[in-house]
Amino acid sequence: MIKLLKWLAILLIVAVIGLGIWGFAPNIEPSELQAQYGQPPSRFVELPNGQSVHIRDEGPRDAPAILLIHGSNASLHTWQGWVDDLKKDYRVVRYDQPGHGLTGAQIKGDYSTEAFRDTGAEVMNALGINRYVVAGNSMGGWVAWNIALKYPKRVTGLVLVDSSGAPEAKPTRIPIGFRLAQSAAVRPILKVFTPRSIIEQSLQQSVGDPSKVTPAMVDLYWKLLRHPGNREATVARGDFPRKPADAMEFAGLTMPSLILWGKKDTLIPLANAIWFSRQLPNDTLVTYDDLGHIPMEEDPRRTVADLRAWLEKTGLNRTATATTQSGSSPAAAPAAADAVQQGG
């Protein structure tokens, strides 16, 4: 019996060591990540609060501006397919949200709605862009509609791509990476334990066709998550409450809106798209039978074509003027008068 317990103990130790070797993933130096994922046109801008933000600003300076905001545990690279198309005719700005990509941790550890919302607005302010379409995927959609609520005079159009924030529908299946981040037992070890296979599986669960998840795509997500501070931010975001979208507030939005949704999205199901569509007064809803949670990354050609059609239909494709977009010097801080108060 003693020998059996001894061998069981040895096997347990070996299993624990093997598990550690399999999943151990230390931080990667920012300089190494920047060399791989931060080459031109990447650059960094410093916001008034001292936060340094990784951005890419492409396209003609005098063209209509579009701000693209990525989702949780993604990065500005999620929009690459859209940018390759749009930058011919639009000024396209994207950035790594605090706690993501090359931006790294929020300077004050603030992952509140207000901090995420104002980061996006301040990025555009730093670039001297006063009027723009804002588009967001997943958590980025939540940030986008919060920007539209706070600064409606600046936002000319709102694009929600499988956006979070609707109050009604719940996930039908949560990717394993998100489940681990929500587990109190697992959260403490996530700072060093991030198996690449978990990232791969989470991505495969986020798309309609898992075969579209390439090794390069997995590496990008996995490596940028290991930027110092990003894994801690993933855990910390769960400690900040998110207020769900409110029908009364949405009733005050008058800008055109486009809702793009993959019907195979199990994290934020189609019922959420229907809720947004019912609340936004000037909406266009486009759904995709075969796509999942990140349709703009899974099928950029088809989704950006629908975005372009909407921009042309609403007149948001017209050339920007000097009065709406300076493009060179920082604009004044967002005026308090631009804000929509709670309740519309």
Secondary structure, DSSP 4 states (H G I P E B T S, - for coil): -HHHHHHHHHHHHHHHHHHHHHHB-----HHHHHHHH--TTEEEEE-TTS-EEEEEEES-TTSPEEEEE--TT--GGGGHHHHHHHTTTSEEEEEPPTTBTTTBS-TT---SHHHHHHHHHHHHHHTTB-SEEEEEEEHHHHHHHHHHHH-TTTEEEEEEEEES--SS---S---HHHHHHH-TTTGGGTTTB--HHHHHHHHHTTSS-GGG--HHHHHHHHHHHTSTTHHHHHHHHTTS--PPP-HHHHTT--S-EEEEEETT-SSS-HHHHHHHHHH-TTEEEEEETT--S-HHHHSHHHHHHHHHHHHHHHTTTSPP-TTTB-SSSPPPPPPGGGPPPTT-
